[in-house]
């Protein structure tokens, strides 16, 4: 029998995140169906963040990627890409978690907490901590 996990991504990506990375994220989210260019399909064999209407998570899955104003400066509005997902994964998907974190880590705008994973009924979570275009090992 497989283990199941809640996987949460909650981070800001820089406004200058390259279009191919955003296209790959949209593909993972299920909002873009065309296979993204330059994506290594050994590390990303299928979309990992698609909302499952039959999710067993209380409240269901949720996914969002949107460009929003984060601040104001003398030059005008300061934008960032807000990435928030809460999805239900089987343990086989967890093998591809590092590929997803590798994709976004270089573009994370704010160091620190970037999400977490936890086993379905566990109370302890393993956080994702982003810093310096990378992240702490997630230990899966």
N, CA, C and O atoms as CSV, one atom per row, in Angstrom:
chain,resi,resn,atom,element,x,y,z
A,1,UNK,N,N,0.845,-1.176,0.000
A,1,UNK,CA,C,0.000,0.000,0.000
A,1,UNK,C,C,0.894,1.244,0.000
A,1,UNK,O,O,1.954,1.254,0.627
A,2,UNK,N,N,0.469,2.266,-0.690
A,2,UNK,CA,C,1.279,3.484,-0.782
A,2,UNK,C,C,0.991,4.442,0.352
A,2,UNK,O,O,-0.077,4.440,0.965
A,3,UNK,N,N,1.999,5.261,0.601
A,3,UNK,CA,C,1.827,6.382,1.522
A,3,UNK,C,C,1.332,7.579,0.724
A,3,UNK,O,O,1.586,7.691,-0.476
A,4,UNK,N,N,0.631,8.457,1.395
A,4,UNK,CA,C,0.114,9.665,0.758
A,4,UNK,C,C,0.589,10.888,1.524
A,4,UNK,O,O,0.810,10.834,2.733
A,5,UNK,N,N,0.743,11.996,0.798
A,5,UNK,CA,C,1.326,13.206,1.368
A,5,UNK,C,C,0.534,14.444,0.971
A,5,UNK,O,O,-0.035,14.523,-0.118
A,6,UNK,N,N,0.514,15.399,1.878
A,6,UNK,CA,C,0.108,16.750,1.549
A,6,UNK,C,C,1.392,17.483,1.178
A,6,UNK,O,O,2.354,17.476,1.945
A,7,UNK,N,N,1.413,18.115,0.007
A,7,UNK,CA,C,2.568,18.889,-0.435
A,7,UNK,C,C,2.101,20.320,-0.669
A,7,UNK,O,O,1.179,20.568,-1.447
A,8,UNK,N,N,2.748,21.255,0.015
A,8,UNK,CA,C,2.403,22.668,-0.070
A,8,UNK,C,C,3.607,23.445,-0.583
A,8,UNK,O,O,4.711,23.303,-0.059
A,9,UNK,N,N,3.398,24.254,-1.594
A,9,UNK,CA,C,4.393,25.228,-2.040
A,9,UNK,C,C,3.797,26.606,-1.784
A,9,UNK,O,O,2.663,26.880,-2.177
A,10,UNK,N,N,4.554,27.465,-1.130
A,10,UNK,CA,C,4.069,28.801,-0.800
A,10,UNK,C,C,5.255,29.752,-0.854
A,10,UNK,O,O,5.965,29.940,0.133
A,11,UNK,N,N,5.457,30.352,-2.031
A,11,UNK,CA,C,6.629,31.206,-2.191
A,11,UNK,C,C,6.379,32.261,-3.262
A,11,UNK,O,O,5.462,32.159,-4.078
A,12,UNK,N,N,7.229,33.268,-3.222
A,12,UNK,CA,C,7.212,34.323,-4.232
A,12,UNK,C,C,8.375,34.085,-5.181
A,12,UNK,O,O,9.505,33.852,-4.754
A,13,UNK,N,N,8.082,34.148,-6.470
A,13,UNK,CA,C,9.114,34.047,-7.492
A,13,UNK,C,C,9.360,35.442,-8.057
A,13,UNK,O,O,8.436,36.242,-8.205
A,14,UNK,N,N,10.607,35.713,-8.365
A,14,UNK,CA,C,10.962,37.028,-8.900
A,14,UNK,C,C,10.152,37.340,-10.156
A,14,UNK,O,O,9.752,36.441,-10.894
A,15,UNK,N,N,9.923,38.616,-10.377
A,15,UNK,CA,C,9.169,39.059,-11.549
A,15,UNK,C,C,9.884,38.694,-12.847
A,15,UNK,O,O,9.238,38.509,-13.878
A,16,UNK,N,N,11.212,38.588,-12.805
A,16,UNK,CA,C,11.971,38.262,-14.010
A,16,UNK,C,C,12.172,36.758,-14.197
A,16,UNK,O,O,13.062,36.340,-14.937
A,17,UNK,N,N,11.351,35.943,-13.529
A,17,UNK,CA,C,11.417,34.491,-13.734
A,17,UNK,C,C,11.229,34.219,-15.224
A,17,UNK,O,O,10.267,34.700,-15.822
A,18,UNK,N,N,12.142,33.449,-15.831
A,18,UNK,CA,C,12.080,33.235,-17.281
A,18,UNK,C,C,10.778,32.558,-17.734
A,18,UNK,O,O,10.204,31.731,-17.025
A,19,UNK,N,N,10.341,32.933,-18.921
A,19,UNK,CA,C,9.114,32.362,-19.495
A,19,UNK,C,C,9.123,30.834,-19.544
A,19,UNK,O,O,8.091,30.226,-19.261
A,20,UNK,N,N,10.255,30.176,-19.895
A,20,UNK,CA,C,10.231,28.713,-19.901
A,20,UNK,C,C,9.962,28.102,-18.516
A,20,UNK,O,O,9.323,27.054,-18.419
A,21,UNK,N,N,10.439,28.745,-17.460
A,21,UNK,CA,C,10.172,28.255,-16.100
A,21,UNK,C,C,8.698,28.441,-15.765
A,21,UNK,O,O,8.070,27.544,-15.203
A,22,UNK,N,N,8.145,29.599,-16.106
A,22,UNK,CA,C,6.716,29.831,-15.867
A,22,UNK,C,C,5.858,28.866,-16.681
A,22,UNK,O,O,4.835,28.383,-16.195
A,23,UNK,N,N,6.270,28.585,-17.919
A,23,UNK,CA,C,5.535,27.622,-18.753
A,23,UNK,C,C,5.593,26.228,-18.127
A,23,UNK,O,O,4.597,25.505,-18.128
A,24,UNK,N,N,6.743,25.855,-17.601
A,24,UNK,CA,C,6.875,24.550,-16.938
A,24,UNK,C,C,5.977,24.486,-15.702
A,24,UNK,O,O,5.335,23.466,-15.452
A,25,UNK,N,N,5.934,25.577,-14.930
A,25,UNK,CA,C,5.049,25.608,-13.761
A,25,UNK,C,C,3.584,25.513,-14.164
A,25,UNK,O,O,2.808,24.793,-13.535
A,26,UNK,N,N,3.208,26.233,-15.205
A,26,UNK,CA,C,1.813,26.150,-15.671
A,26,UNK,C,C,1.470,24.736,-16.136
A,26,UNK,O,O,0.353,24.262,-15.932
A,27,UNK,N,N,2.433,24.071,-16.759
A,27,UNK,CA,C,2.227,22.685,-17.171
A,27,UNK,C,C,2.046,21.803,-15.939
A,27,UNK,O,O,1.144,20.965,-15.906
A,28,UNK,N,N,2.897,21.983,-14.921
A,28,UNK,CA,C,2.767,21.217,-13.677
A,28,UNK,C,C,1.423,21.486,-13.002
A,28,UNK,O,O,0.836,20.584,-12.404
A,29,UNK,N,N,0.935,22.729,-13.096
A,29,UNK,CA,C,-0.340,23.100,-12.483
A,29,UNK,C,C,-1.547,22.619,-13.288
A,29,UNK,O,O,-2.674,22.619,-12.794
A,30,UNK,N,N,-1.297,22.214,-14.526
A,30,UNK,CA,C,-2.387,21.762,-15.384
A,30,UNK,C,C,-3.104,22.887,-16.095
A,30,UNK,O,O,-4.152,22.660,-16.701
A,31,UNK,N,N,-2.565,24.106,-16.039
A,31,UNK,CA,C,-3.205,25.226,-16.722
A,31,UNK,C,C,-2.679,25.402,-18.134
A,31,UNK,O,O,-3.229,26.188,-18.905
A,32,UNK,N,N,-1.631,24.688,-18.480
A,32,UNK,CA,C,-1.085,24.689,-19.836
A,32,UNK,C,C,-0.863,23.230,-20.240
A,32,UNK,O,O,-0.187,22.485,-19.530
A,33,UNK,N,N,-1.421,22.828,-21.359
A,33,UNK,CA,C,-1.366,21.414,-21.746
A,33,UNK,C,C,-0.200,21.080,-22.656
A,33,UNK,O,O,0.201,19.919,-22.743
A,34,UNK,N,N,0.347,22.071,-23.332
A,34,UNK,CA,C,1.458,21.815,-24.248
A,34,UNK,C,C,2.724,21.531,-23.447
A,34,UNK,O,O,3.027,22.235,-22.484
A,35,UNK,N,N,3.467,20.487,-23.854
A,35,UNK,CA,C,4.720,20.160,-23.181
A,35,UNK,C,C,5.684,21.336,-23.269
A,35,UNK,O,O,5.940,21.844,-24.360
A,36,UNK,N,N,6.217,21.771,-22.138
A,36,UNK,CA,C,7.128,22.913,-22.152
A,36,UNK,C,C,8.467,22.564,-22.789
A,36,UNK,O,O,8.961,21.443,-22.668
A,37,UNK,N,N,9.039,23.551,-23.468
A,37,UNK,CA,C,10.351,23.363,-24.074
A,37,UNK,C,C,11.406,23.318,-22.969
A,37,UNK,O,O,11.221,23.879,-21.889
A,38,UNK,N,N,12.501,22.647,-23.261
A,38,UNK,CA,C,13.671,22.626,-22.377
A,38,UNK,C,C,13.409,22.010,-21.009
A,38,UNK,O,O,14.202,22.226,-20.092
A,39,UNK,N,N,12.347,21.265,-20.838
A,39,UNK,CA,C,12.092,20.601,-19.565
A,39,UNK,C,C,12.583,19.168,-19.656
A,39,UNK,O,O,12.245,18.455,-20.601
A,40,UNK,N,N,13.364,18.746,-18.697
A,40,UNK,CA,C,13.899,17.389,-18.661
A,40,UNK,C,C,12.779,16.447,-18.212
A,40,UNK,O,O,12.385,16.455,-17.046
A,41,UNK,N,N,12.278,15.648,-19.134
A,41,UNK,CA,C,11.129,14.801,-18.821
A,41,UNK,C,C,11.497,13.564,-18.015
A,41,UNK,O,O,10.615,12.796,-17.631
A,42,UNK,N,N,12.787,13.358,-17.751
A,42,UNK,CA,C,13.171,12.317,-16.779
A,42,UNK,C,C,12.945,12.831,-15.363
A,42,UNK,O,O,12.547,12.076,-14.477
A,43,UNK,N,N,13.202,14.133,-15.154
A,43,UNK,CA,C,12.967,14.736,-13.839
A,43,UNK,C,C,11.518,15.194,-13.669
A,43,UNK,O,O,11.020,15.293,-12.547
A,44,UNK,N,N,10.851,15.469,-14.778
A,44,UNK,CA,C,9.469,15.971,-14.768
A,44,UNK,C,C,8.632,15.119,-15.717
A,44,UNK,O,O,8.224,15.603,-16.773
A,45,UNK,N,N,8.364,13.852,-15.363
A,45,UNK,CA,C,7.679,12.964,-16.306
A,45,UNK,C,C,6.190,13.250,-16.491
A,45,UNK,O,O,5.594,12.843,-17.488
A,46,UNK,N,N,5.595,13.947,-15.530
A,46,UNK,CA,C,4.173,14.257,-15.610
A,46,UNK,C,C,3.895,15.460,-14.705
A,46,UNK,O,O,4.686,15.757,-13.809
A,47,UNK,N,N,2.780,16.151,-14.934
A,47,UNK,CA,C,2.438,17.302,-14.086
A,47,UNK,C,C,2.203,16.855,-12.639
A,47,UNK,O,O,1.424,15.938,-12.379
A,48,UNK,N,N,2.882,17.511,-11.718
A,48,UNK,CA,C,2.820,17.125,-10.308
A,48,UNK,C,C,1.816,17.932,-9.483
A,48,UNK,O,O,1.447,17.515,-8.386
A,49,UNK,N,N,1.378,19.061,-9.989
A,49,UNK,CA,C,0.592,19.976,-9.170
A,49,UNK,C,C,-0.840,20.162,-9.664
A,49,UNK,O,O,-1.491,21.146,-9.312
A,50,UNK,N,N,-1.325,19.250,-10.456
A,50,UNK,CA,C,-2.688,19.357,-10.983
A,50,UNK,C,C,-3.686,19.108,-9.855
A,50,UNK,O,O,-3.540,18.174,-9.067
A,51,UNK,N,N,-4.711,19.973,-9.799
A,51,UNK,CA,C,-5.764,19.794,-8.801
A,51,UNK,C,C,-6.517,18.503,-9.067
A,51,UNK,O,O,-6.933,18.230,-10.193
A,52,UNK,N,N,-6.687,17.716,-8.021
A,52,UNK,CA,C,-7.467,16.495,-8.121
A,52,UNK,C,C,-8.833,16.766,-7.500
A,52,UNK,O,O,-8.916,17.027,-6.300
A,53,UNK,N,N,-9.915,16.711,-8.296
A,53,UNK,CA,C,-11.240,16.989,-7.733
A,53,UNK,C,C,-11.665,15.954,-6.692
A,53,UNK,O,O,-12.606,16.188,-5.933
A,54,UNK,N,N,-10.974,14.806,-6.654
A,54,UNK,CA,C,-11.293,13.759,-5.680
A,54,UNK,C,C,-10.235,13.668,-4.585
A,54,UNK,O,O,-10.086,12.623,-3.952
A,55,UNK,N,N,-9.502,14.754,-4.357
A,55,UNK,CA,C,-8.463,14.771,-3.334
A,55,UNK,C,C,-9.036,14.376,-1.982
A,55,UNK,O,O,-10.172,14.718,-1.653
A,56,UNK,N,N,-8.245,13.658,-1.210
A,56,UNK,CA,C,-8.671,13.266,0.134
A,56,UNK,C,C,-8.242,14.283,1.184
A,56,UNK,O,O,-8.478,14.073,2.374
A,57,UNK,N,N,-7.615,15.381,0.765
A,57,UNK,CA,C,-7.251,16.425,1.716
A,57,UNK,C,C,-8.499,17.187,2.140
A,57,UNK,O,O,-9.315,17.536,1.287
A,58,UNK,N,N,-8.672,17.452,3.418
A,58,UNK,CA,C,-9.799,18.281,3.833
A,58,UNK,C,C,-9.731,19.638,3.136
A,58,UNK,O,O,-8.709,20.322,3.198
A,59,UNK,N,N,-10.799,20.015,2.486
A,59,UNK,CA,C,-10.821,21.263,1.732
A,59,UNK,C,C,-10.362,21.120,0.300
A,59,UNK,O,O,-10.523,22.040,-0.502
A,60,UNK,N,N,-9.791,19.975,-0.031
A,60,UNK,CA,C,-9.386,19.706,-1.406
A,60,UNK,C,C,-8.062,20.324,-1.792
A,60,UNK,O,O,-7.438,21.046,-1.015
A,61,UNK,N,N,-7.650,20.028,-3.004
A,61,UNK,CA,C,-6.422,20.590,-3.569
A,61,UNK,C,C,-6.665,22.031,-3.983
A,61,UNK,O,O,-7.795,22.437,-4.254
A,62,UNK,N,N,-5.573,22.799,-4.028
A,62,UNK,CA,C,-5.650,24.176,-4.486
A,62,UNK,C,C,-4.338,24.517,-5.172
A,62,UNK,O,O,-3.264,24.197,-4.662
A,63,UNK,N,N,-4.422,25.170,-6.336
A,63,UNK,CA,C,-3.206,25.588,-7.044
A,63,UNK,C,C,-3.400,26.997,-7.595
A,63,UNK,O,O,-4.474,27.346,-8.085
A,64,UNK,N,N,-2.326,27.808,-7.503
A,64,UNK,CA,C,-2.404,29.169,-8.005
A,64,UNK,C,C,-1.009,29.673,-8.360
A,64,UNK,O,O,-0.056,29.492,-7.601
A,65,UNK,N,N,-0.907,30.303,-9.519
A,65,UNK,CA,C,0.291,31.028,-9.923
A,65,UNK,C,C,-0.205,32.331,-10.520
A,65,UNK,O,O,-0.879,32.340,-11.549
A,66,UNK,N,N,0.136,33.434,-9.862
A,66,UNK,CA,C,-0.350,34.721,-10.357
A,66,UNK,C,C,0.691,35.804,-10.095
A,66,UNK,O,O,1.434,35.759,-9.114
A,67,UNK,N,N,0.721,36.757,-10.982
A,67,UNK,CA,C,1.634,37.900,-10.860
A,67,UNK,C,C,0.883,39.015,-10.148
A,67,UNK,O,O,-0.174,39.453,-10.603
A,68,UNK,N,N,1.431,39.466,-9.036
A,68,UNK,CA,C,0.750,40.460,-8.213
A,68,UNK,C,C,1.724,41.536,-7.755
A,68,UNK,O,O,2.935,41.319,-7.717
A,69,UNK,N,N,1.188,42.681,-7.412
A,69,UNK,CA,C,1.971,43.777,-6.843
A,69,UNK,C,C,2.354,43.401,-5.415
A,69,UNK,O,O,1.501,43.004,-4.621
A,70,UNK,N,N,3.640,43.528,-5.094
A,70,UNK,CA,C,4.133,43.213,-3.759
A,70,UNK,C,C,4.526,44.456,-2.978
A,70,UNK,O,O,4.518,44.454,-1.747
A,71,UNK,N,N,4.870,45.516,-3.698
A,71,UNK,CA,C,5.322,46.751,-3.043
A,71,UNK,C,C,5.282,47.880,-4.064
A,71,UNK,O,O,4.979,47.678,-5.240
A,72,UNK,N,N,5.594,49.058,-3.579
A,72,UNK,CA,C,5.695,50.232,-4.442
A,72,UNK,C,C,7.056,50.873,-4.216
A,72,UNK,O,O,7.557,50.912,-3.092
A,73,UNK,N,N,7.642,51.371,-5.286
A,73,UNK,CA,C,8.929,52.053,-5.185
A,73,UNK,C,C,8.848,53.358,-5.969
A,73,UNK,O,O,7.819,53.661,-6.573
A,74,UNK,N,N,9.927,54.125,-5.959
A,74,UNK,CA,C,9.960,55.363,-6.738
A,74,UNK,C,C,9.767,55.086,-8.223
A,74,UNK,O,O,9.274,55.938,-8.962
A,75,UNK,N,N,10.163,53.875,-8.659
A,75,UNK,CA,C,10.027,53.500,-10.068
A,75,UNK,C,C,8.636,52.954,-10.394
A,75,UNK,O,O,8.311,52.740,-11.562
A,76,UNK,N,N,7.820,52.729,-9.370
A,76,UNK,CA,C,6.476,52.216,-9.608
A,76,UNK,C,C,6.207,50.932,-8.844
A,76,UNK,O,O,6.801,50.677,-7.796
A,77,UNK,N,N,5.316,50.141,-9.379
A,77,UNK,CA,C,4.928,48.899,-8.724
A,77,UNK,C,C,6.041,47.849,-8.820
A,77,UNK,O,O,6.744,47.746,-9.825
A,78,UNK,N,N,6.173,47.078,-7.742
A,78,UNK,CA,C,7.117,45.960,-7.713
A,78,UNK,C,C,6.274,44.685,-7.730
A,78,UNK,O,O,5.467,44.450,-6.832
A,79,UNK,N,N,6.473,43.868,-8.765
A,79,UNK,CA,C,5.685,42.641,-8.935
A,79,UNK,C,C,6.485,41.401,-8.555
A,79,UNK,O,O,7.716,41.422,-8.533
A,80,UNK,N,N,5.781,40.343,-8.263
A,80,UNK,CA,C,6.364,39.020,-8.078
A,80,UNK,C,C,5.300,37.999,-8.471
A,80,UNK,O,O,4.108,38.301,-8.520
A,81,UNK,N,N,5.760,36.800,-8.745
A,81,UNK,CA,C,4.860,35.692,-9.040
A,81,UNK,C,C,4.557,34.973,-7.732
A,81,UNK,O,O,5.469,34.489,-7.062
A,82,UNK,N,N,3.293,34.903,-7.370
A,82,UNK,CA,C,2.872,34.195,-6.173
A,82,UNK,C,C,2.545,32.761,-6.560
A,82,UNK,O,O,1.654,32.515,-7.373
A,83,UNK,N,N,3.272,31.819,-5.971
A,83,UNK,CA,C,3.017,30.399,-6.208
A,83,UNK,C,C,2.485,29.800,-4.922
A,83,UNK,O,O,3.162,29.816,-3.894
A,84,UNK,N,N,1.277,29.272,-4.979
A,84,UNK,CA,C,0.711,28.555,-3.846
A,84,UNK,C,C,0.018,27.308,-4.359
A,84,UNK,O,O,-0.856,27.373,-5.223
A,85,UNK,N,N,0.421,26.176,-3.813
A,85,UNK,CA,C,-0.247,24.919,-4.146
A,85,UNK,C,C,-0.393,24.095,-2.879
A,85,UNK,O,O,0.453,24.134,-1.986
A,86,UNK,N,N,-1.451,23.374,-2.826
A,86,UNK,CA,C,-1.669,22.378,-1.768
A,86,UNK,C,C,-2.276,21.185,-2.477
A,86,UNK,O,O,-3.436,21.209,-2.889
A,87,UNK,N,N,-1.478,20.147,-2.612
A,87,UNK,CA,C,-1.916,18.994,-3.398
A,87,UNK,C,C,-1.632,17.693,-2.655
A,87,UNK,O,O,-0.808,17.636,-1.742
A,88,UNK,N,N,-2.332,16.669,-3.074
A,88,UNK,CA,C,-2.293,15.338,-2.471
A,88,UNK,C,C,-1.454,14.448,-3.379
A,88,UNK,O,O,-1.798,14.241,-4.543
A,89,UNK,N,N,-0.362,13.927,-2.849
A,89,UNK,CA,C,0.565,13.124,-3.653
A,89,UNK,C,C,0.646,11.701,-3.121
A,89,UNK,O,O,0.550,11.472,-1.916
A,90,UNK,N,N,0.822,10.755,-4.025
A,90,UNK,CA,C,1.190,9.396,-3.628
A,90,UNK,C,C,2.713,9.355,-3.530
A,90,UNK,O,O,3.400,10.217,-4.079
A,91,UNK,N,N,3.230,8.362,-2.837
A,91,UNK,CA,C,4.669,8.323,-2.585
A,91,UNK,C,C,5.511,8.286,-3.862
A,91,UNK,O,O,6.637,8.783,-3.853
A,92,UNK,N,N,5.010,7.719,-4.947
A,92,UNK,CA,C,5.776,7.702,-6.208
A,92,UNK,C,C,6.046,9.109,-6.728
A,92,UNK,O,O,7.093,9.351,-7.327
A,93,UNK,N,N,5.125,10.035,-6.509
A,93,UNK,CA,C,5.331,11.416,-6.939
A,93,UNK,C,C,6.466,12.083,-6.174
A,93,UNK,O,O,7.157,12.952,-6.707
A,94,UNK,N,N,6.656,11.674,-4.928
A,94,UNK,CA,C,7.680,12.298,-4.083
A,94,UNK,C,C,9.081,12.128,-4.672
A,94,UNK,O,O,9.985,12.900,-4.355
A,95,UNK,N,N,9.261,11.128,-5.520
A,95,UNK,CA,C,10.555,10.925,-6.170
A,95,UNK,C,C,10.919,12.096,-7.080
A,95,UNK,O,O,12.089,12.278,-7.416
A,96,UNK,N,N,9.936,12.883,-7.476
A,96,UNK,CA,C,10.163,13.995,-8.400
A,96,UNK,C,C,10.098,15.359,-7.715
A,96,UNK,O,O,10.156,16.395,-8.376
A,97,UNK,N,N,9.980,15.352,-6.406
A,97,UNK,CA,C,9.899,16.611,-5.662
A,97,UNK,C,C,11.152,17.469,-5.841
A,97,UNK,O,O,11.047,18.680,-6.031
A,98,UNK,N,N,12.316,16.863,-5.785
A,98,UNK,CA,C,13.544,17.662,-5.914
A,98,UNK,C,C,13.644,18.306,-7.294
A,98,UNK,O,O,14.162,19.417,-7.408
A,99,UNK,N,N,13.168,17.651,-8.330
A,99,UNK,CA,C,13.169,18.259,-9.661
A,99,UNK,C,C,12.310,19.514,-9.692
A,99,UNK,O,O,12.674,20.507,-10.322
A,100,UNK,N,N,11.177,19.469,-9.014
A,100,UNK,CA,C,10.292,20.633,-8.946
A,100,UNK,C,C,10.944,21.757,-8.132
A,100,UNK,O,O,10.898,22.920,-8.533
A,101,UNK,N,N,11.543,21.415,-7.004
A,101,UNK,CA,C,12.220,22.426,-6.193
A,101,UNK,C,C,13.428,23.005,-6.924
A,101,UNK,O,O,13.706,24.200,-6.817
A,102,UNK,N,N,14.145,22.165,-7.663
A,102,UNK,CA,C,15.276,22.647,-8.467
A,102,UNK,C,C,14.811,23.639,-9.523
A,102,UNK,O,O,15.521,24.594,-9.834
A,103,UNK,N,N,13.631,23.420,-10.071
A,103,UNK,CA,C,13.080,24.302,-11.101
A,103,UNK,C,C,12.827,25.704,-10.560
A,103,UNK,O,O,13.131,26.691,-11.230
A,104,UNK,N,N,12.271,25.799,-9.352
A,104,UNK,CA,C,11.866,27.113,-8.847
A,104,UNK,C,C,12.906,27.798,-7.968
A,104,UNK,O,O,12.916,29.027,-7.888
A,105,UNK,N,N,13.776,27.048,-7.309
A,105,UNK,CA,C,14.707,27.628,-6.325
A,105,UNK,C,C,15.520,28.810,-6.846
A,105,UNK,O,O,15.671,29.789,-6.115
A,106,UNK,N,N,16.055,28.774,-8.073
A,106,UNK,CA,C,16.859,29.918,-8.522
A,106,UNK,C,C,16.074,31.222,-8.650
A,106,UNK,O,O,16.674,32.289,-8.776
A,107,UNK,N,N,14.755,31.153,-8.622
A,107,UNK,CA,C,13.923,32.335,-8.873
A,107,UNK,C,C,13.109,32.767,-7.658
A,107,UNK,O,O,12.304,33.695,-7.747
A,108,UNK,N,N,13.314,32.102,-6.527
A,108,UNK,CA,C,12.580,32.464,-5.318
A,108,UNK,C,C,13.036,33.845,-4.862
A,108,UNK,O,O,14.232,34.105,-4.735
A,109,UNK,N,N,12.066,34.727,-4.618
A,109,UNK,CA,C,12.355,36.130,-4.313
A,109,UNK,C,C,12.672,36.381,-2.847
A,109,UNK,O,O,13.385,37.332,-2.528
A,110,UNK,N,N,12.158,35.547,-1.949
A,110,UNK,CA,C,12.331,35.773,-0.519
A,110,UNK,C,C,12.857,34.494,0.121
A,110,UNK,O,O,12.235,33.437,0.012
A,111,UNK,N,N,13.994,34.591,0.782
A,111,UNK,CA,C,14.555,33.426,1.466
A,111,UNK,C,C,13.682,33.028,2.646
A,111,UNK,O,O,12.985,33.860,3.226
A,112,UNK,N,N,13.728,31.753,2.992
A,112,UNK,CA,C,12.987,31.242,4.145
A,112,UNK,C,C,11.989,30.181,3.726
A,112,UNK,O,O,12.184,29.468,2.742
A,113,UNK,N,N,10.921,30.094,4.494
A,113,UNK,CA,C,9.891,29.083,4.272
A,113,UNK,C,C,9.340,29.176,2.855
A,113,UNK,O,O,9.030,30.260,2.361
A,114,UNK,N,N,9.223,28.010,2.208
A,114,UNK,CA,C,8.669,27.966,0.868
A,114,UNK,C,C,7.608,26.902,0.697
A,114,UNK,O,O,7.136,26.657,-0.413
A,115,UNK,N,N,7.230,26.262,1.810
A,115,UNK,CA,C,6.242,25.204,1.761
A,115,UNK,C,C,6.668,24.045,2.639
A,115,UNK,O,O,7.593,24.161,3.443
A,116,UNK,N,N,5.976,22.918,2.474
A,116,UNK,CA,C,6.306,21.734,3.278
A,116,UNK,C,C,5.639,20.498,2.677
A,116,UNK,O,O,4.805,20.583,1.776
A,117,UNK,N,N,6.037,19.360,3.211
A,117,UNK,CA,C,5.282,18.140,2.950
A,117,UNK,C,C,5.090,17.417,4.275
A,117,UNK,O,O,5.862,17.594,5.218
A,118,UNK,N,N,4.048,16.601,4.325
A,118,UNK,CA,C,3.793,15.774,5.504
A,118,UNK,C,C,2.996,14.562,5.078
A,118,UNK,O,O,2.221,14.615,4.124
A,119,UNK,N,N,3.192,13.474,5.790
A,119,UNK,CA,C,2.368,12.292,5.518
A,119,UNK,C,C,0.923,12.628,5.845
A,119,UNK,O,O,0.636,13.473,6.693
A,120,UNK,N,N,0.036,11.956,5.162
A,120,UNK,CA,C,-1.385,12.291,5.181
A,120,UNK,C,C,-1.964,12.553,6.570
A,120,UNK,O,O,-2.666,13.549,6.749
A,121,UNK,N,N,-1.701,11.709,7.546
A,121,UNK,CA,C,-2.301,11.877,8.864
A,121,UNK,C,C,-1.298,12.312,9.925
A,121,UNK,O,O,-1.619,12.322,11.113
A,122,UNK,N,N,-0.103,12.666,9.512
A,122,UNK,CA,C,0.931,13.082,10.461
A,122,UNK,C,C,0.732,14.532,10.870
A,122,UNK,O,O,0.092,15.310,10.163
A,123,UNK,N,N,1.289,14.879,12.017
A,123,UNK,CA,C,1.260,16.271,12.452
A,123,UNK,C,C,2.587,16.962,12.171
A,123,UNK,O,O,2.631,18.185,12.034
A,124,UNK,N,N,3.658,16.203,12.085
A,124,UNK,CA,C,4.975,16.783,11.802
A,124,UNK,C,C,5.136,16.995,10.302
A,124,UNK,O,O,4.761,16.139,9.500
A,125,UNK,N,N,5.701,18.147,9.928
A,125,UNK,CA,C,5.936,18.435,8.522
A,125,UNK,C,C,7.416,18.668,8.292
A,125,UNK,O,O,8.167,18.992,9.212
A,126,UNK,N,N,7.810,18.496,7.054
A,126,UNK,CA,C,9.166,18.806,6.628
A,126,UNK,C,C,9.094,20.047,5.756
A,126,UNK,O,O,8.545,20.002,4.655
A,127,UNK,N,N,9.649,21.168,6.244
A,127,UNK,CA,C,9.540,22.420,5.474
A,127,UNK,C,C,10.553,22.483,4.329
A,127,UNK,O,O,11.600,21.838,4.364
A,128,UNK,N,N,10.211,23.273,3.323
A,128,UNK,CA,C,11.142,23.642,2.259
A,128,UNK,C,C,11.676,25.022,2.626
A,128,UNK,O,O,10.903,25.964,2.798
A,129,UNK,N,N,12.989,25.140,2.745
A,129,UNK,CA,C,13.611,26.432,3.068
A,129,UNK,C,C,14.479,26.852,1.890
A,129,UNK,O,O,15.455,26.185,1.549
A,130,UNK,N,N,14.107,27.964,1.281
A,130,UNK,CA,C,14.841,28.490,0.136
A,130,UNK,C,C,15.824,29.564,0.595
A,130,UNK,O,O,15.536,30.346,1.501
A,131,UNK,N,N,16.983,29.586,-0.046
A,131,UNK,CA,C,17.994,30.619,0.225
A,131,UNK,C,C,19.065,30.542,-0.844
A,131,UNK,O,O,19.469,29.455,-1.257
A,132,UNK,N,N,19.525,31.707,-1.291
A,132,UNK,CA,C,20.635,31.776,-2.232
A,132,UNK,C,C,20.467,30.939,-3.474
A,132,UNK,O,O,21.415,30.271,-3.887
A,133,UNK,N,N,19.304,30.947,-4.084
A,133,UNK,CA,C,18.998,30.217,-5.323
A,133,UNK,C,C,19.018,28.705,-5.156
A,133,UNK,O,O,19.132,27.973,-6.139
A,134,UNK,N,N,18.907,28.229,-3.913
A,134,UNK,CA,C,18.848,26.796,-3.659
A,134,UNK,C,C,17.913,26.566,-2.471
A,134,UNK,O,O,17.181,27.471,-2.071
A,135,UNK,N,N,17.937,25.359,-1.909
A,135,UNK,CA,C,17.064,25.018,-0.787
A,135,UNK,C,C,17.764,23.982,0.076
A,135,UNK,O,O,18.676,23.290,-0.374
A,136,UNK,N,N,17.320,23.886,1.329
A,136,UNK,CA,C,17.866,22.865,2.218
A,136,UNK,C,C,17.370,21.496,1.768
A,136,UNK,O,O,16.253,21.384,1.264
A,137,UNK,N,N,18.177,20.458,1.939
A,137,UNK,CA,C,17.722,19.112,1.570
A,137,UNK,C,C,16.403,18.784,2.277
A,137,UNK,O,O,16.193,19.138,3.437
A,138,UNK,N,N,15.527,18.100,1.544
A,138,UNK,CA,C,14.202,17.818,2.094
A,138,UNK,C,C,14.113,16.463,2.755
A,138,UNK,O,O,13.115,16.179,3.418
A,139,UNK,N,N,15.108,15.618,2.605
A,139,UNK,CA,C,15.174,14.380,3.360
A,139,UNK,C,C,14.152,13.329,3.021
A,139,UNK,O,O,13.766,12.539,3.883
A,140,UNK,N,N,13.705,13.300,1.782
A,140,UNK,CA,C,12.763,12.251,1.424
A,140,UNK,C,C,13.516,11.126,0.754
A,140,UNK,O,O,12.914,10.125,0.365
